[in-house]
Amino acid sequence: MVAATRVLVLKNKTRPTDHESNTMRCLLFATFAFQLAGAFTPSGRMTHHRLRECPVIARATATKSNILILDHLNINHEKGRHDLVKAFYYDLLGGAVDPRKEENIAAGRKTLWANFGAHQIHLSEGAEAQVLDGLVTLSYESLDKVRSRLGDAPSVLTGTAFGWAEEHGKLLVTDPWGSKFLLQEQKGARDPRGTQPGLESEPTAISDLTINVPNGANLEGIGRFYEQVIGCQKMPEESKDGRLVLSTGPGQTLTFQESPDASLVIAHEEMGFFAAKDGRPGGACNNGAHLSVYVRDLALAFDTAELLGVIFVNHRFKRLANPKEEALDQCMFRVLDIIDPEAPGAGPIIRLEHEIRSATKVDGRLYKSAPFRDLESADI
């Protein structure tokens, strides 16, 4: 068990050096056959009694800071209704138009991106709009301007699900299709490490993304998954009363909130099949909402996810990002099933697609889409 010991002594370091990473991986594979003997079920997933002994899992558990940022949420808007997207996300909320999708505004079709400081909401086209089963918290230096705009909302929003209310100095706002936003005043919420391109947005950050989960869901298992696969730290003081709160970066959290209604069915996935076309292979696809996060060490996250059997290829997108070499080259991979690493045979606790991105390219340079000024700013 030499490799496992070597891994665990790194627990007090933010990130191993390249030499340490290479040495560690060599040791892992040198002892792989011995350590994983009897560790897999017939389905290919690791049994819980062996999982924690695996050095890759041990390293992921020890490193609590692989996560850098939750950079975007992707939900579908109703095809042909850019007018509603612009009225709500840009004109009312004060989100900034991302210049990389500005041409789509002129064309009146396809995906739009709304920027909120270093974070984004990607609004893809869909036959029907998606309603997030959760809550997006946006921070502002002051709510005065947005409060004034809400009092004189664009007429195009009349007859939609749009609405708003104020309570305890915060604004609860509903988008034209039913997704909910909590607007709060919070000084200094803008991420100092960088921002999305284009004009500065009025909202300074997506400070929290809350995802609803079924009543009785295994929150501890969800926490273990995020800790081991993505490197998120659980926030113990906030994690209580049916709530799990994870740190995803400076001043930003990802929250899982248990539904009080045991009869309520909660599903974040919309599974389908993508038919092969234009040289792209056919296969399973998820049209549901997804989250995107950036990590320091994509190879480590991929190795851990692969051992857990949760790598997901969404044929909806051109980049399939599997096997590992392809994922590293494309600076990302996806997972869908959120499982408890200590009980993988129990199946997914929830299904919520994550696009896990690398902040750096294979050659060590900053990835072009990462919302950081430079490697030093991101502490990479």
ZAVO-913300 format. One record per residue (C-alpha): x, y, z. Coordinates in Angstrom, 2 decimals, m for minus. Layout:
N
[rec [X; Y; Z]]
...
This chain:
380
[rec [0.00; 0.00; 0.00]]
[rec [2.92; 2.33; m0.65]]
[rec [1.03; 4.43; m3.19]]
[rec [m1.89; 5.06; m0.87]]
[rec [0.48; 6.25; 1.83]]
[rec [2.23; 8.56; m0.63]]
[rec [m1.10; 10.03; m1.65]]
[rec [m2.30; 10.73; 1.86]]
[rec [0.81; 12.60; 2.93]]
[rec [m0.08; 15.23; 0.30]]
[rec [m3.28; 16.15; 2.09]]
[rec [m1.99; 19.45; 3.47]]
[rec [m0.94; 20.75; 0.06]]
[rec [m3.27; 22.72; m2.20]]
[rec [m2.10; 20.90; m5.29]]
[rec [0.79; 18.54; m6.04]]
[rec [3.57; 19.67; m8.33]]
[rec [3.77; 18.16; m11.83]]
[rec [6.56; 15.88; m10.62]]
[rec [4.49; 14.73; m7.64]]
[rec [1.44; 14.15; m9.87]]
[rec [3.42; 12.04; m12.31]]
[rec [5.09; 10.09; m9.51]]
[rec [1.74; 9.55; m7.84]]
[rec [0.11; 8.22; m10.98]]
[rec [3.01; 5.88; m11.66]]
[rec [2.68; 4.50; m8.12]]
[rec [m1.07; 4.18; m8.55]]
[rec [m0.79; 2.04; m11.62]]
[rec [2.11; 0.04; m10.19]]
[rec [m0.11; m1.12; m7.32]]
[rec [m3.41; m0.99; m9.17]]
[rec [m3.94; m4.73; m9.53]]
[rec [m3.26; m5.36; m5.85]]
[rec [m5.39; m2.56; m4.48]]
[rec [m8.43; m3.11; m6.68]]
[rec [m8.56; m6.90; m6.35]]
[rec [m12.17; m7.69; m5.62]]
[rec [m13.11; m4.03; m5.62]]
[rec [m15.57; m4.06; m8.49]]
[rec [m19.10; m5.31; m8.78]]
[rec [m20.17; m7.18; m11.96]]
[rec [m21.53; m3.85; m13.26]]
[rec [m18.05; m2.34; m13.12]]
[rec [m18.55; m0.05; m10.15]]
[rec [m16.39; m0.22; m7.07]]
[rec [m17.71; m1.75; m3.88]]
[rec [m17.83; 0.63; m0.93]]
[rec [m15.43; m1.34; 1.25]]
[rec [m12.66; m0.96; m1.34]]
[rec [m13.52; 2.50; m2.59]]
[rec [m11.95; 4.48; 0.23]]
[rec [m8.76; 2.39; m0.03]]
[rec [m8.21; 3.32; m3.65]]
[rec [m5.45; 5.95; m3.83]]
[rec [m7.18; 8.01; m6.49]]
[rec [m10.23; 8.29; m4.24]]
[rec [m8.01; 8.97; m1.23]]
[rec [m6.24; 11.78; m3.10]]
[rec [m9.57; 13.27; m4.19]]
[rec [m10.84; 13.13; m0.64]]
[rec [m7.71; 14.78; 0.69]]
[rec [m7.77; 17.61; m1.84]]
[rec [m10.62; 19.95; m0.93]]
[rec [m9.74; 22.74; m3.34]]
[rec [m9.81; 21.20; m6.80]]
[rec [m12.97; 23.20; m7.52]]
[rec [m12.30; 26.74; m8.76]]
[rec [m15.71; 28.11; m9.71]]
[rec [m19.24; 27.18; m10.68]]
[rec [m19.23; 29.26; m13.84]]
[rec [m22.58; 28.66; m15.50]]
[rec [m26.04; 27.16; m15.42]]
[rec [m27.56; 25.99; m18.72]]
[rec [m31.34; 25.98; m19.13]]
[rec [m33.45; 26.06; m22.29]]
[rec [m35.54; 29.06; m23.28]]
[rec [m38.57; 28.81; m25.54]]
[rec [m37.49; 28.78; m29.17]]
[rec [m38.38; 31.98; m30.98]]
[rec [m38.72; 34.05; m27.80]]
[rec [m35.52; 36.06; m27.67]]
[rec [m37.78; 38.99; m26.83]]
[rec [m38.56; 37.42; m23.44]]
[rec [m34.93; 36.50; m22.79]]
[rec [m33.77; 40.05; m23.52]]
[rec [m36.58; 41.66; m21.50]]
[rec [m35.93; 39.57; m18.41]]
[rec [m32.27; 38.59; m18.30]]
[rec [m30.76; 41.73; m19.81]]
[rec [m33.22; 44.60; m19.35]]
[rec [m34.63; 43.67; m15.94]]
[rec [m31.89; 41.71; m14.16]]
[rec [m29.13; 43.77; m15.70]]
[rec [m27.14; 40.82; m17.04]]
[rec [m24.59; 41.67; m19.73]]
[rec [m24.75; 40.34; m23.29]]
[rec [m21.86; 37.98; m23.90]]
[rec [m20.17; 39.14; m27.12]]
[rec [m19.50; 35.53; m28.14]]
[rec [m23.25; 35.09; m28.70]]
[rec [m24.11; 38.64; m29.75]]
[rec [m24.64; 37.63; m33.36]]
[rec [m27.47; 35.36; m32.23]]
[rec [m29.34; 38.37; m30.89]]
[rec [m29.17; 40.01; m34.31]]
[rec [m30.33; 36.77; m35.94]]
[rec [m33.12; 36.29; m33.41]]
[rec [m32.36; 32.62; m32.85]]
[rec [m30.06; 30.10; m31.15]]
[rec [m28.36; 30.24; m27.76]]
[rec [m27.86; 33.41; m25.71]]
[rec [m25.50; 33.88; m22.78]]
[rec [m26.25; 36.31; m19.96]]
[rec [m23.19; 37.31; m17.90]]
[rec [m23.25; 38.04; m14.17]]
[rec [m19.72; 39.01; m13.18]]
[rec [m17.54; 35.92; m13.55]]
[rec [m20.62; 33.72; m13.95]]
[rec [m23.18; 33.07; m16.66]]
[rec [m26.55; 31.61; m17.51]]
[rec [m26.57; 29.84; m20.87]]
[rec [m30.00; 29.97; m22.47]]
[rec [m30.22; 27.32; m25.16]]
[rec [m33.19; 26.96; m27.49]]
[rec [m35.78; 24.32; m26.77]]
[rec [m39.22; 23.42; m28.05]]
[rec [m40.33; 24.25; m24.52]]
[rec [m38.56; 26.32; m21.91]]
[rec [m37.10; 24.60; m18.87]]
[rec [m38.04; 25.61; m15.37]]
[rec [m35.20; 25.16; m12.91]]
[rec [m36.30; 23.15; m9.89]]
[rec [m34.33; 25.35; m7.54]]
[rec [m33.23; 28.94; m7.00]]
[rec [m30.51; 31.20; m8.43]]
[rec [m29.15; 33.86; m6.05]]
[rec [m27.74; 36.98; m7.71]]
[rec [m25.77; 39.61; m5.80]]
[rec [m25.83; 43.37; m6.44]]
[rec [m24.01; 46.28; m4.89]]
[rec [m27.45; 47.93; m4.63]]
[rec [m30.97; 46.78; m5.50]]
[rec [m32.27; 50.32; m6.11]]
[rec [m32.01; 50.22; m9.91]]
[rec [m33.39; 46.73; m10.38]]
[rec [m36.20; 47.46; m7.93]]
[rec [m37.14; 50.51; m10.01]]
[rec [m37.09; 48.48; m13.23]]
[rec [m39.29; 45.79; m11.72]]
[rec [m41.87; 48.43; m10.91]]
[rec [m42.04; 49.32; m14.60]]
[rec [m41.42; 45.92; m16.21]]
[rec [m41.45; 45.52; m20.02]]
[rec [m44.96; 44.92; m21.34]]
[rec [m43.80; 41.84; m23.26]]
[rec [m43.64; 40.01; m19.92]]
[rec [m47.36; 40.45; m19.34]]
[rec [m49.17; 37.13; m19.51]]
[rec [m46.06; 35.08; m18.74]]
[rec [m45.00; 33.48; m15.45]]
[rec [m43.04; 36.64; m14.62]]
[rec [m43.62; 38.11; m11.18]]
[rec [m41.80; 39.50; m8.19]]
[rec [m42.10; 40.19; m4.50]]
[rec [m39.93; 41.80; m1.85]]
[rec [m39.27; 40.36; 1.57]]
[rec [m36.69; 41.31; 4.19]]
[rec [m34.88; 43.55; 1.74]]
[rec [m34.46; 40.83; m0.90]]
[rec [m36.31; 40.42; m4.19]]
[rec [m37.78; 37.10; m5.29]]
[rec [m38.23; 37.27; m9.05]]
[rec [m39.68; 34.69; m11.46]]
[rec [m38.59; 34.53; m15.10]]
[rec [m41.13; 34.33; m17.97]]
[rec [m41.25; 30.53; m17.75]]
[rec [m41.14; 29.97; m13.98]]
[rec [m37.48; 29.76; m12.92]]
[rec [m36.88; 31.66; m9.68]]
[rec [m34.18; 34.16; m8.75]]
[rec [m33.32; 35.68; m5.38]]
[rec [m31.75; 39.13; m5.71]]
[rec [m29.73; 40.36; m2.74]]
[rec [m27.48; 43.25; m1.82]]
[rec [m24.01; 42.01; m1.02]]
[rec [m20.98; 44.25; m1.08]]
[rec [m17.80; 42.90; m2.63]]
[rec [m19.36; 39.81; m4.19]]
[rec [m17.65; 40.29; m7.56]]
[rec [m14.99; 37.60; m8.08]]
[rec [m11.58; 39.32; m7.95]]
[rec [m9.95; 36.64; m10.12]]
[rec [m11.61; 37.70; m13.37]]
[rec [m14.86; 38.20; m15.24]]
[rec [m16.71; 37.15; m18.37]]
[rec [m15.93; 39.12; m21.56]]
[rec [m17.90; 42.16; m22.69]]
[rec [m19.50; 44.97; m20.77]]
[rec [m19.67; 44.84; m16.99]]
[rec [m22.93; 43.45; m15.64]]
[rec [m25.00; 45.10; m12.92]]
[rec [m25.29; 41.86; m10.93]]
[rec [m21.86; 41.09; m9.53]]
[rec [m22.12; 37.33; m9.10]]
[rec [m24.19; 34.19; m9.01]]
[rec [m23.55; 33.75; m5.30]]
[rec [m25.52; 30.55; m4.83]]
[rec [m27.28; 27.97; m6.95]]
[rec [m29.83; 25.92; m5.03]]
[rec [m30.96; 22.58; m6.47]]
[rec [m34.04; 20.89; m5.04]]
[rec [m33.76; 17.18; m4.29]]
[rec [m36.41; 14.62; m3.27]]
[rec [m37.54; 14.37; 0.32]]
[rec [m35.29; 11.92; 2.15]]
[rec [m32.46; 12.18; m0.40]]
[rec [m29.04; 11.06; 0.80]]
[rec [m27.49; 14.50; 1.31]]
[rec [m24.41; 13.07; 3.00]]
[rec [m23.82; 10.89; m0.06]]
[rec [m24.19; 13.89; m2.37]]
[rec [m21.64; 15.71; m0.25]]
[rec [m19.19; 12.81; m0.50]]
[rec [m19.60; 12.75; m4.27]]
[rec [m18.78; 16.43; m4.66]]
[rec [m15.90; 16.20; m2.23]]
[rec [m14.30; 13.22; m3.94]]
[rec [m15.02; 13.90; m7.61]]
[rec [m14.91; 17.71; m7.81]]
[rec [m13.11; 18.68; m4.62]]
[rec [m15.86; 20.78; m3.00]]
[rec [m15.79; 21.51; 0.70]]
[rec [m18.94; 21.02; 2.74]]
[rec [m19.93; 24.01; 4.86]]
[rec [m21.03; 22.37; 8.13]]
[rec [m22.63; 25.40; 9.77]]
[rec [m24.96; 25.99; 6.82]]
[rec [m25.62; 22.30; 6.13]]
[rec [m28.59; 21.45; 8.33]]
[rec [m32.38; 21.12; 8.29]]
[rec [m32.50; 19.19; 5.01]]
[rec [m29.87; 21.33; 3.33]]
[rec [m26.37; 20.61; 2.05]]
[rec [m24.17; 23.62; 1.25]]
[rec [m20.92; 23.23; m0.68]]
[rec [m18.26; 25.83; m1.39]]
[rec [m17.56; 26.22; m5.11]]
[rec [m15.19; 29.17; m4.93]]
[rec [m14.64; 32.47; m3.14]]
[rec [m18.01; 33.68; m1.87]]
[rec [m19.96; 31.16; m3.96]]
[rec [m21.95; 28.09; m2.93]]
[rec [m23.90; 25.20; m4.42]]
[rec [m26.84; 24.15; m2.23]]
[rec [m28.97; 21.02; m2.28]]
[rec [m32.32; 21.56; m0.60]]
[rec [m34.52; 18.66; 0.40]]
[rec [m38.15; 19.01; m0.65]]
[rec [m40.56; 19.11; 2.30]]
[rec [m43.14; 17.24; 0.20]]
[rec [m42.41; 13.50; 0.12]]
[rec [m44.89; 12.97; m2.73]]
[rec [m43.18; 15.47; m5.04]]
[rec [m41.29; 13.95; m7.97]]
[rec [m38.10; 15.86; m8.75]]
[rec [m36.18; 15.14; m11.94]]
[rec [m33.49; 17.38; m13.39]]
[rec [m32.72; 15.17; m16.39]]
[rec [m34.60; 14.93; m19.71]]
[rec [m33.22; 11.82; m21.38]]
[rec [m33.53; 11.15; m25.07]]
[rec [m31.63; 9.81; m28.07]]
[rec [m29.57; 11.80; m30.52]]
[rec [m29.79; 10.36; m34.04]]
[rec [m26.52; 10.22; m35.93]]
[rec [m26.09; 13.03; m38.46]]
[rec [m23.40; 15.09; m40.19]]
[rec [m20.74; 12.60; m39.21]]
[rec [m21.66; 12.75; m35.53]]
[rec [m22.45; 9.42; m33.82]]
[rec [m25.84; 8.75; m32.35]]
[rec [m26.39; 7.94; m28.72]]
[rec [m27.95; 8.89; m25.42]]
[rec [m28.50; 12.56; m24.74]]
[rec [m29.74; 14.66; m21.88]]
[rec [m31.73; 17.79; m22.70]]
[rec [m32.13; 18.79; m19.07]]
[rec [m30.42; 21.59; m17.22]]
[rec [m26.70; 21.29; m16.56]]
[rec [m24.06; 23.01; m14.46]]
[rec [m20.52; 23.86; m15.46]]
[rec [m17.59; 23.98; m13.05]]
[rec [m13.87; 24.59; m13.48]]
[rec [m11.26; 22.50; m11.65]]
[rec [m7.50; 22.68; m11.29]]
[rec [m6.78; 19.02; m12.01]]
[rec [m9.08; 17.60; m14.67]]
[rec [m7.17; 14.32; m14.92]]
[rec [m7.71; 13.63; m11.23]]
[rec [m11.42; 14.42; m11.46]]
[rec [m11.77; 12.19; m14.54]]
[rec [m9.92; 9.30; m12.89]]
[rec [m12.17; 9.46; m9.85]]
[rec [m15.37; 9.73; m11.89]]
[rec [m14.26; 6.86; m14.09]]
[rec [m13.59; 4.63; m11.09]]
[rec [m17.08; 5.41; m9.84]]
[rec [m18.53; 4.59; m13.25]]
[rec [m20.22; 7.96; m13.74]]
[rec [m18.58; 9.36; m16.90]]
[rec [m21.43; 10.51; m19.15]]
[rec [m21.29; 11.20; m22.88]]
[rec [m24.07; 13.57; m23.96]]
[rec [m24.46; 13.17; m27.71]]
[rec [m26.42; 16.42; m27.79]]
[rec [m23.04; 18.18; m27.88]]
[rec [m20.27; 17.83; m30.45]]
[rec [m17.53; 17.32; m27.87]]
[rec [m17.96; 13.80; m26.50]]
[rec [m14.95; 14.09; m24.15]]
[rec [m14.37; 10.38; m23.63]]
[rec [m11.99; 8.50; m23.30]]
[rec [m9.61; 10.33; m20.99]]
[rec [m7.19; 11.49; m23.69]]
[rec [m10.06; 13.13; m25.55]]
[rec [m11.37; 14.72; m22.35]]
[rec [m7.96; 16.23; m21.57]]
[rec [m7.61; 17.52; m25.11]]
[rec [m11.09; 19.06; m25.01]]
[rec [m10.54; 20.38; m21.46]]
[rec [m13.77; 18.88; m20.13]]
[rec [m15.92; 15.82; m19.45]]
[rec [m19.43; 15.21; m18.15]]
[rec [m21.15; 13.32; m15.35]]
[rec [m24.87; 12.77; m14.87]]
[rec [m25.40; 10.33; m12.00]]
[rec [m24.68; 11.75; m8.56]]
[rec [m23.99; 8.69; m6.41]]
[rec [m22.74; 8.02; m2.91]]
[rec [m19.13; 6.79; m3.23]]
[rec [m19.70; 4.68; m0.13]]
[rec [m22.77; 2.99; m1.65]]
[rec [m22.33; 3.03; m5.44]]
[rec [m24.54; m0.02; m5.86]]
[rec [m27.52; 1.98; m4.59]]
[rec [m27.55; 3.91; m7.87]]
[rec [m27.95; 7.63; m8.41]]
[rec [m29.25; 9.81; m5.61]]
[rec [m30.13; 12.40; m8.24]]
[rec [m29.31; 12.82; m11.91]]
[rec [m27.95; 16.28; m12.67]]
[rec [m25.56; 16.83; m15.54]]
[rec [m22.25; 18.53; m14.82]]
[rec [m19.78; 19.78; m17.37]]
[rec [m16.48; 19.56; m15.52]]
[rec [m13.94; 21.82; m17.21]]
[rec [m10.21; 22.30; m16.88]]
[rec [m8.96; 25.83; m16.27]]
[rec [m5.80; 24.95; m18.18]]
[rec [m4.98; 23.32; m21.48]]
[rec [m2.77; 20.26; m21.77]]
[rec [0.23; 22.54; m22.35]]
[rec [m0.46; 24.40; m19.10]]
[rec [m1.82; 27.60; m20.61]]
[rec [m5.08; 29.12; m19.38]]
[rec [m8.10; 27.68; m21.21]]
[rec [m9.68; 30.36; m23.38]]
[rec [m13.16; 30.15; m21.82]]
[rec [m12.02; 30.14; m18.19]]
[rec [m13.23; 33.38; m16.53]]
[rec [m9.88; 34.25; m14.99]]
[rec [m7.42; 36.99; m15.91]]
[rec [m4.43; 34.68; m15.73]]
[rec [m3.06; 31.60; m13.98]]
[rec [m1.75; 33.62; m11.08]]
[rec [m5.12; 35.26; m10.42]]
[rec [m6.77; 31.86; m10.29]]
[rec [m3.98; 30.46; m8.08]]
[rec [m3.33; 27.64; m10.52]]
